[in-house]
Amino acid sequence: MKWDLSVFYKSVDYSFIKSDLEHFLTKTKKLVENCENKINESIDAETAKKFFIEIENILDGFSRPMQFSSLLFSEDTSNTKYQQLYSISSQYYSKIKELLSPLNSEFAKLSDEKLKSLSNEIPEYSNFFNKILEEKKHILSKDGEKILAATSISRRDAIAELYEKITSSYTFEIEIDGKVQHLTDSEIRSLRRSPDGELRKKAMKTLFEKYEKDNLVINGLYNIVVKDYDTEARLRNYKKPISMRNMENRVSDESVEKLIEVTVNNVDIVHKYYEWKSEKMNETLTPADIYAPLNKSPKKYSFEEAKEIVLDAYFEFDEKAGKIIKEFFDEKRIHSEISKGKMGGAFCSYYTPKIKPFVLVNFTGQMSDVMTLAHELGHGLHGTLSSKQTFLNYETPLTMAEIASVFGEFLVFEKLKNQLTGEDKKFFIASKLEEIFATMFRQNMFARFEIKSHNLISKQGMATWDELSDIYEKELKLMFGNSVKITPEYRFEWSTIPHFYHTPFYVYAYNYANCLVIALYEKYLEEGKTFVPKYLELLESGGKDKPEKLLEKVGININEEKFWQKAFDFLEKMLKEVVQ
């Protein structure tokens, strides 16, 4: 399936789109001129509310050309017209951020009492005022915020875009069944799930060696991203670089540190599982084999089959949720085809509550692709339901953003599991465990790599390719112990993780959310259909409050001492179903 982007513009008309961008930039300038001097201790609730409504109207309108250009670029990163459109949209976005950024500084100058008063008087925007109260000491002067906003387009965002252009252009030459093929990044990664062990290992070696050949560039880009991010964190007076992401995610340093610690303390679950899998497959496993099918003839799925599986799972959960998911297919808001230049991986794009979400996946027919489709459509459900919020309350922090996606995977898992018996059922649960390991333990490994690499680059001014690869290799050995033999090329895997470049310290959010989802899913199994309205209300809340406040309404306390461990206890139960 290819998506239909005509909801944005009927054609890729550069001049027309630029005219829209210019229009919203002009509106932003006028807004700032009218409002900037009014943000003081005497501002009243009515004036502040009008100000927020104007800002939201501008951002809603600007989101249209910005999202359109972003989707086009992801569809074909090699298309120069799309590159140009995305670049000009990003420039305008930078200008608008530059104009609006000092306003946070002006609000941060208000007394705590005034901010609390405005929060009470304008409850629909209380989250904004509460965030200002939390972030006060990290908000720079008006000029400081303006400089950071103005230069964002030429700093780490630009480096991440360059990384994406370089790596999306890669093709990988590999011989399969006697024929030389040229595969995209997504296609060669999918070979990790091939029943042919030699092919799995050859594919992963080919993938990582391609990045290793460009190590001078790839390593240089990573160092720049890290230094840029860490410099901003230091300028904003954060205790540690990761603290800046934690603040954005509305979670404490302590809760993230506890999550990382508890995950490491439970790595024996991973060791036990892969020792069992190695014995079951009667071979020494390498990281190239961790997703190898236990069933030697794994089922391949057409996109239509995947669609029906996902739709059935969501409709069985809730009629309203099912209808929302169905609209993605009916309205052609999914791009699933593999093509050269297409961005790897998968995502769900939603910028504004006024335009429905779009999904990109690279569908190769694997069971994991069915799960990825369920995952991204879970994001889509979240983005659709939370559209009842205004723009400033629409976007959720990363720690909440992954809840609906992972929950969607569990719905599909439960549906398919109940259709199986005997060894087929055991192998299916095993494959789900592997996916959870990827979401929890693997992402935790990534987070630990990021913390250590940022520390090293801060201490030395830079880190070499080999130094970063050494850190990554140690983390691999910690995660897998003696259950998997770490082959030399896997040292370079860190360089193939886009999140390290796009959004430093994003990755722990997957683990955080997965633990939350397990808690939510267990509640669903206990409460049945009575749980559904509470869950949908949680998604409808968008980002209108801190995660802990929103989760309280569904009976989850993330500050409870044993909360994180409960998720790993759940995994132990799943493991017993497999290894017994």
ROMI-703608 format. One line per field, with one value per residue (C-alpha): x negated, y, z; residue number from 1. Coordinates in pm, whole numbers. Example, Ala and Ser with C-alpha at 12.3 -4.5 7.8 and 13.67 -1.06 7.14 Angstrom:
! ROMI-703608
east: (-1230/-1367)
north: (-450/-106)
up: (780/714)
seq: (1/2)
! end
This chain:
! ROMI-703608
east: (0/-110/29/243/111/373/526/226/181/309/-41/-402/-382/-692/-576/-230/-371/-632/-353/-178/-500/-551/-192/-233/-572/-414/-133/-392/-579/-259/-159/-494/-490/-143/-195/-559/-537/-208/-364/-421/-279/29/136/491/632/841/540/325/596/634/258/252/539/353/33/222/389/48/-111/188/166/-211/-200/-34/-329/-580/-424/-366/-731/-846/-632/-750/-1113/-1068/-906/-1214/-1513/-1703/-1448/-1605/-1267/-1155/-1489/-1449/-1090/-1180/-1480/-1281/-1003/-1264/-1410/-1071/-1011/-1341/-1238/-903/-1072/-1318/-1033/-830/-1118/-1166/-804/-889/-1158/-901/-663/-952/-1011/-666/-647/-545/-231/-130/-193/13/291/303/296/606/788/722/742/728/373/267/20/-173/-205/-298/-574/-708/-716/-914/-1152/-1208/-1572/-1649/-1493/-1753/-1729/-1525/-1839/-1972/-1651/-1645/-1999/-1935/-1612/-1772/-2068/-1867/-1842/-2221/-2299/-2207/-1881/-2080/-2337/-2058/-1911/-2251/-2295/-1953/-2039/-2368/-2236/-1910/-2116/-2296/-2233/-2373/-2507/-2450/-2424/-2102/-2032/-2311/-2188/-2349/-2089/-2101/-1890/-1778/-1854/-1508/-1534/-1875/-1772/-1469/-1709/-1778/-1457/-1556/-1557/-1901/-2163/-2446/-2236/-2145/-2510/-2621/-2344/-2432/-2803/-2729/-2512/-2760/-3064/-2895/-2867/-3219/-3357/-3207/-3323/-3507/-3184/-2940/-3158/-3216/-2843/-2774/-3038/-2886/-2534/-2654/-2855/-2570/-2314/-2540/-2635/-2270/-2207/-2499/-2383/-2039/-2191/-2094/-2271/-2340/-2269/-1998/-1826/-1724/-1538/-1388/-1248/-1098/-947/-808/-980/-1241/-1608/-1555/-1276/-1483/-1791/-1578/-1437/-1785/-1911/-1617/-1646/-2016/-1936/-1700/-1923/-1932/-1588/-1758/-2041/-1801/-1593/-1883/-2045/-1715/-1694/-2054/-1979/-1653/-1824/-2128/-2375/-2585/-2388/-2536/-2351/-2253/-2047/-1853/-1544/-1596/-1268/-1230/-987/-1204/-925/-796/-472/-499/-213/-73/11/382/343/158/432/706/516/458/812/966/753/848/1219/1230/1082/1324/1554/1453/1081/1134/1311/1029/768/979/980/600/649/968/820/478/279/20/-298/-412/-598/-974/-1153/-1499/-1559/-1268/-1349/-1415/-1223/-872/-691/-354/-338/-98/-178/157/497/654/495/526/205/8/-197/-517/-633/-865/-660/-853/-595/-754/-552/-755/-615/-261/-357/-519/-198/0/-257/-244/134/143/-36/224/508/342/293/653/810/595/706/983/704/583/240/45/192/180/-174/-262/-606/-801/-737/-362/-387/-484/-196/73/-174/-305/46/156/-115/13/366/241/20/310/536/284/169/523/545/242/169/-129/-473/-335/-197/-524/-728/-491/-525/-901/-894/-695/-949/-1219/-1024/-985/-1357/-1418/-1186/-1311/-1657/-1793/-1671/-1814/-2146/-2119/-2047/-2353/-2564/-2439/-2512/-2865/-2940/-2817/-3033/-3340/-3295/-3244/-3560/-3787/-3634/-3565/-3548/-3699/-3512/-3694/-3627/-3255/-3256/-3432/-3159/-2891/-3060/-3073/-2703/-2627/-2817/-2631/-2293/-2361/-2623/-2747/-2416/-2518/-2861/-2936/-3091/-3336/-3113/-2842/-3073/-2965/-2590/-2560/-2630/-2314/-2072/-1899/-1761/-2115/-2140/-1782/-1680/-1952/-1824/-1497/-1550/-1477/-1121/-1051/-1148/-963/-649/-674/-671/-368/-195/-250/-82/204/235/252/532/712/683/816/1096/1200/1426/1469/1106/1155/1324/1052/780/938/978/607/528/775/589/292/26/251/78/-229/-241/-207/112/270/181/332/675/625/490/116/-138/-478/-634/-560/-889/-827/-649/-930/-1009/-650/-705/-1000/-802/-550/-831/-943/-593/-607/-952/-820/-552/-832/-1112/-904)
north: (0/356/649/924/1263/1472/1571/1804/1931/1808/1822/1894/2262/2424/2785/2720/2538/2807/3066/2881/2870/3242/3312/3139/3298/3641/3553/3441/3772/3969/3749/3793/4169/4192/3959/3966/4281/4168/3868/4012/3990/4187/3956/3830/3488/3609/3768/3460/3229/3433/3421/3039/3003/3220/3018/2692/2822/2910/2579/2381/2559/2534/2160/2094/2184/2057/1711/1689/1757/1518/1233/1295/1293/967/809/882/1045/1043/1263/1610/1783/1621/1705/2070/2086/1923/2154/2473/2358/2287/2635/2796/2574/2695/3057/3007/2834/3122/3374/3181/3059/3382/3362/3068/3288/3560/3317/3174/3522/3520/3437/3087/3236/3400/3082/2876/3135/3122/2742/2743/3007/2844/2469/2372/2511/2419/2167/2446/2647/2339/2259/2614/2577/2252/2382/2735/2693/2529/2798/3040/3415/3546/3587/3247/3069/3262/3159/2789/2795/2981/2743/2422/2374/2365/2164/1809/1806/1873/1607/1352/1438/1392/1056/950/1055/865/543/540/547/224/-90/-424/-681/-1038/-1377/-1567/-1908/-1857/-1517/-1183/-941/-574/-512/-208/-167/-296/-597/-708/-665/-886/-1173/-1201/-1404/-1639/-2012/-2031/-1975/-1904/-1646/-1473/-1440/-1332/-1068/-910/-915/-743/-482/-385/-391/-135/105/20/121/467/480/811/987/788/824/1194/1259/1081/1282/1607/1504/1408/1727/1943/1773/1774/2138/2237/2028/2204/2549/2468/2371/2004/1770/1516/1508/1244/1473/1705/1418/1308/1656/1657/1316/1448/1172/1192/1099/859/663/623/516/263/124/81/-82/-325/-424/-509/-706/-926/-1008/-1370/-1402/-1333/-1574/-1856/-1807/-1809/-2106/-2288/-2166/-2267/-2616/-2631/-2530/-2743/-2469/-2195/-1873/-1539/-1204/-1271/-1566/-1410/-1371/-1696/-1884/-2195/-2315/-2399/-2303/-1976/-1848/-1551/-1302/-1093/-734/-819/-1103/-875/-614/-864/-994/-645/-527/-834/-786/-420/-479/-760/-520/-237/-141/225/138/-104/158/407/151/52/413/399/138/283/634/514/656/375/336/-27/-93/-145/97/238/560/496/558/238/117/234/529/692/1061/1300/1667/1829/1721/1865/1612/1236/1032/853/532/418/55/-155/-472/-787/-1047/-1157/-1211/-924/-701/-790/-686/-367/-280/-337/-125/175/162/169/502/598/510/723/1017/995/969/1246/1480/1596/1791/2129/2157/2234/1928/1699/1563/1307/1262/967/758/772/779/410/282/242/97/-178/-248/-298/-560/-744/-750/-917/-1152/-1266/-1320/-1534/-1722/-1841/-1993/-2217/-2535/-2752/-2666/-2404/-2212/-2250/-2122/-1828/-1726/-1759/-1520/-1271/-1300/-1213/-903/-800/-856/-621/-360/-386/-539/-432/-74/-72/-181/108/351/233/270/627/722/583/724/1071/1056/950/1218/1481/1369/1335/1584/1298/920/707/444/168/324/343/-8/-132/19/-142/-482/-480/-400/-686/-925/-801/-854/-1200/-1341/-1677/-1764/-1599/-1578/-1215/-1205/-923/-730/-679/-431/-187/-227/96/295/155/279/594/704/774/1041/1169/1180/1117/916/832/459/405/524/188/-1/247/217/-161/-192/38/-165/-492/-336/-210/-541/-738/-505/-572/-948/-909/-659/-750/-509/-281/-178/-60/280/370/278/479/776/751/775/1060/1257/1306/1506/1718/1610/1432/1056/966/1176/1025/670/714/717/359/243/245/395/426/550/221/61/-274/-141/-206/-552/-664/-636/-873/-1115/-1124/-1215/-1495/-1645/-1623/-1783/-2079/-2140/-2180/-2367/-2616)
up: (0/-75/114/-33/81/-99/236/265/-93/-429/-578/-480/-568/-422/-464/-316/-13/41/30/315/514/461/567/903/960/912/1152/1409/1384/1442/1734/1908/1851/2006/2300/2410/2624/2778/2956/3300/3652/3549/3264/3316/3235/2940/2767/2827/2693/2371/2333/2356/2110/1856/1902/1851/1534/1390/1486/1359/1024/994/1071/735/506/762/793/418/338/610/474/118/229/424/118/-94/76/-255/-435/-469/-493/-169/-8/-105/20/351/387/326/563/830/779/834/1137/1277/1217/1390/1685/1699/1717/1975/2194/2396/2512/2738/2892/2955/3125/3327/3471/3630/3999/4103/4256/3926/3727/3973/3960/3577/3591/3812/3609/3269/3346/2977/2968/3321/3183/3010/3332/3534/3284/3309/3687/3654/3386/3515/3610/3273/3054/2922/2871/2581/2367/2471/2369/2044/1951/2024/1823/1531/1508/1555/1179/1140/1453/1550/1350/1034/1128/1185/846/680/856/723/368/376/530/330/11/105/-98/10/-234/-117/-282/-206/-363/-612/-728/-643/-509/-415/-106/89/458/558/326/453/817/753/674/1049/1053/773/858/687/958/716/533/862/959/612/595/928/847/515/689/960/735/508/802/917/577/632/992/951/852/1071/1380/1311/1281/1609/1795/1668/1772/2121/2173/2049/2275/2580/2528/2527/2840/3013/2906/3042/3375/3370/3608/3331/2956/3000/3252/2968/2797/3130/3187/2839/2914/3245/3446/3719/3689/3978/3805/3487/3684/3873/3549/3400/3720/3753/3387/3427/3743/3539/3241/3358/3192/2857/2938/3032/2721/2474/2646/2586/2225/2154/2284/2088/1765/1843/1751/1905/1862/1758/1770/1407/1532/1818/1596/1405/1361/1574/1311/1010/772/918/771/538/541/262/347/317/569/808/767/859/1163/1299/1228/1393/1706/1744/1671/1929/2183/2106/1817/1825/1824/1535/1323/1379/1269/965/847/801/531/380/359/237/527/523/314/334/7/-2/-235/-288/-96/141/504/697/999/1078/1230/1284/1198/1366/1403/1475/1608/1291/1051/1096/1153/879/911/737/757/542/499/404/510/838/1156/1301/1026/1134/1487/1358/1173/1495/1682/1449/1421/1801/1773/1516/1754/2022/1786/1668/2014/2161/1880/2114/2288/2168/2002/2322/2498/2195/2200/2466/2623/2481/2791/2722/2342/2324/2541/2275/2024/2251/2383/2021/1977/2283/2138/1819/2020/2239/1939/1749/2059/2132/1783/1840/2035/2130/1997/1756/2053/2245/1951/1903/2269/2225/1929/2137/2417/2167/2062/2427/2487/2192/2343/2701/2744/2406/2444/2796/2647/2401/2687/2879/2564/2520/2881/2858/2513/2611/2924/2724/2456/2728/2908/2603/2362/2119/2103/1828/1632/1820/2162/2093/1951/2267/2484/2271/2274/2657/2671/2431/2655/2961/2797/2655/2894/2769/2601/2272/2108/2014/1667/1575/1333/1599/1772/1500/1546/1748/1431/1267/1536/1399/1738/1862/1594/1575/1940/2200/2499/2325/2360/2729/2660/2491/2805/3027/2816/2791/3169/3179/2907/3090/3394/3176/2993/3318/3429/3101/3153/3508/3441/3087/2899/3202/3152/2792/2861/3115/2865/2583/2818/2896/2523/2476/2744/2511/2694/2911/3233/3370/3309/3676/3704/3391/3498/3844/3675/3555/3889/3816/4056/3888/4213/4386/4491/4319/4011/3760/3893/3833/3458/3475/3693/3409/3167/3397/3371/2991/2994/3195/2931/2677/2853/3054)
seq: (1/2/3/4/5/6/7/8/9/10/11/12/13/14/15/16/17/18/19/20/21/22/23/24/25/26/27/28/29/30/31/32/33/34/35/36/37/38/39/40/41/42/43/44/45/46/47/48/49/50/51/52/53/54/55/56/57/58/59/60/61/62/63/64/65/66/67/68/69/70/71/72/73/74/75/76/77/78/79/80/81/82/83/84/85/86/87/88/89/90/91/92/93/94/95/96/97/98/99/100/101/102/103/104/105/106/107/108/109/110/111/112/113/114/115/116/117/118/119/120/121/122/123/124/125/126/127/128/129/130/131/132/133/134/135/136/137/138/139/140/141/142/143/144/145/146/147/148/149/150/151/152/153/154/155/156/157/158/159/160/161/162/163/164/165/166/167/168/169/170/171/172/173/174/175/176/177/178/179/180/181/182/183/184/185/186/187/188/189/190/191/192/193/194/195/196/197/198/199/200/201/202/203/204/205/206/207/208/209/210/211/212/213/214/215/216/217/218/219/220/221/222/223/224/225/226/227/228/229/230/231/232/233/234/235/236/237/238/239/240/241/242/243/244/245/246/247/248/249/250/251/252/253/254/255/256/257/258/259/260/261/262/263/264/265/266/267/268/269/270/271/272/273/274/275/276/277/278/279/280/281/282/283/284/285/286/287/288/289/290/291/292/293/294/295/296/297/298/299/300/301/302/303/304/305/306/307/308/309/310/311/312/313/314/315/316/317/318/319/320/321/322/323/324/325/326/327/328/329/330/331/332/333/334/335/336/337/338/339/340/341/342/343/344/345/346/347/348/349/350/351/352/353/354/355/356/357/358/359/360/361/362/363/364/365/366/367/368/369/370/371/372/373/374/375/376/377/378/379/380/381/382/383/384/385/386/387/388/389/390/391/392/393/394/395/396/397/398/399/400/401/402/403/404/405/406/407/408/409/410/411/412/413/414/415/416/417/418/419/420/421/422/423/424/425/426/427/428/429/430/431/432/433/434/435/436/437/438/439/440/441/442/443/444/445/446/447/448/449/450/451/452/453/454/455/456/457/458/459/460/461/462/463/464/465/466/467/468/469/470/471/472/473/474/475/476/477/478/479/480/481/482/483/484/485/486/487/488/489/490/491/492/493/494/495/496/497/498/499/500/501/502/503/504/505/506/507/508/509/510/511/512/513/514/515/516/517/518/519/520/521/522/523/524/525/526/527/528/529/530/531/532/533/534/535/536/537/538/539/540/541/542/543/544/545/546/547/548/549/550/551/552/553/554/555/556/557/558/559/560/561/562/563/564/565/566/567/568/569/570/571/572/573/574/575/576/577/578/579/580)
! end
